Amino acid sequence: MGRIFLIELDGRTYRCRFCDSALALAGDVLSRIVKAEKSRSSGGRKPLSAMNFNCGRRRAYLFSNVVNITLGPEEERLMLSGLHTVEDIFCCCCGQILGWKYVIAHDQTQKYKEGKFVLESRWRIVEDVAELFNLDARLGSSDAESP
């Protein structure tokens, strides 16, 4: 077995609840972005595909990019939005199933999902809201290197 190299992300991140590995940046959530942009540009009406992005049992988030995962085999899956070819995604550190990746959307109206990732939120994802530190702080006398 090889060594695992994790990618660390800066900023607000979604993390694996079990091992705290970084998975995605908050800015890569497409379900929220689509809702905000579409509702303003269409006079307050949201398209059906952007209303509530849910999987069958729990809330889920659609992401453009996810890191520190491994992919399972491709399989055909009948979902609420139709037939899709998907790959399950797993945390590369602890092996927990996190969601799936859309490989092929068979319905023309669902093509925007191809190549995108779904992370389920219940018991899987933790949003890390870290405090921002002042990086311009001046060194104190005890912080400077000794000559």
Solvent accessible surface area in square Angstrom, and as a share of the most:
residue,aa,sasa,rsa
1,M,232,1.04
2,G,62,0.60
3,R,196,0.72
4,I,78,0.40
5,F,160,0.66
6,L,70,0.35
7,I,95,0.48
8,E,116,0.52
9,L,34,0.17
10,D,134,0.70
11,G,52,0.50
12,R,125,0.46
13,T,1,0.00
14,Y,7,0.02
15,R,32,0.12
16,C,1,0.01
17,R,115,0.42
18,F,105,0.44
19,C,43,0.26
20,D,89,0.46
21,S,4,0.03
22,A,0,0.00
23,L,0,0.00
24,A,2,0.02
25,L,60,0.30
26,A,22,0.17
27,G,59,0.57
28,D,33,0.17
29,V,1,0.01
30,L,36,0.18
31,S,8,0.05
32,R,105,0.38
33,I,68,0.34
34,V,39,0.22
35,K,40,0.17
36,A,48,0.37
37,E,97,0.44
38,K,91,0.39
39,S,25,0.16
40,R,177,0.65
41,S,96,0.62
42,S,46,0.30
43,G,73,0.70
44,G,53,0.51
45,R,186,0.68
46,K,92,0.39
47,P,51,0.32
48,L,156,0.78
49,S,48,0.31
50,A,8,0.06
51,M,94,0.42
52,N,108,0.56
53,F,21,0.09
54,N,69,0.35
55,C,18,0.10
56,G,66,0.64
57,R,186,0.68
58,R,43,0.16
59,R,89,0.32
60,A,0,0.00
61,Y,29,0.11
62,L,5,0.02
63,F,0,0.00
64,S,45,0.29
65,N,77,0.40
66,V,12,0.07
67,V,22,0.13
68,N,13,0.07
69,I,35,0.18
70,T,71,0.41
71,L,85,0.42
72,G,14,0.13
73,P,112,0.70
74,E,101,0.45
75,E,76,0.34
76,E,103,0.46
77,R,62,0.23
78,L,143,0.71
79,M,37,0.16
80,L,150,0.75
81,S,37,0.24
82,G,22,0.21
83,L,75,0.37
84,H,0,0.00
85,T,7,0.04
86,V,0,0.00
87,E,24,0.11
88,D,27,0.14
89,I,0,0.00
90,F,64,0.27
91,C,2,0.01
92,C,30,0.18
93,C,60,0.36
94,C,54,0.32
95,G,45,0.43
96,Q,64,0.29
97,I,68,0.34
98,L,0,0.00
99,G,2,0.02
100,W,23,0.08
101,K,46,0.20
102,Y,5,0.02
103,V,40,0.23
104,I,74,0.37
105,A,0,0.00
106,H,88,0.39
107,D,61,0.32
108,Q,140,0.62
109,T,97,0.56
110,Q,21,0.09
111,K,77,0.33
112,Y,85,0.32
113,K,10,0.04
114,E,58,0.26
115,G,36,0.35
116,K,52,0.22
117,F,24,0.10
118,V,0,0.00
119,L,0,0.00
120,E,13,0.06
121,S,25,0.16
122,R,126,0.46
123,W,145,0.51
124,R,43,0.16
125,I,12,0.06
126,V,54,0.31
127,E,60,0.27
128,D,46,0.24
129,V,102,0.59
130,A,63,0.49
131,E,139,0.62
132,L,168,0.84
133,F,168,0.70
134,N,112,0.57
135,L,166,0.82
136,D,126,0.65
137,A,69,0.54
138,R,229,0.84
139,L,133,0.66
140,G,36,0.35
141,S,117,0.76
142,S,108,0.70
143,D,95,0.49
144,A,54,0.42
145,E,167,0.75
146,S,102,0.66
147,P,182,1.15
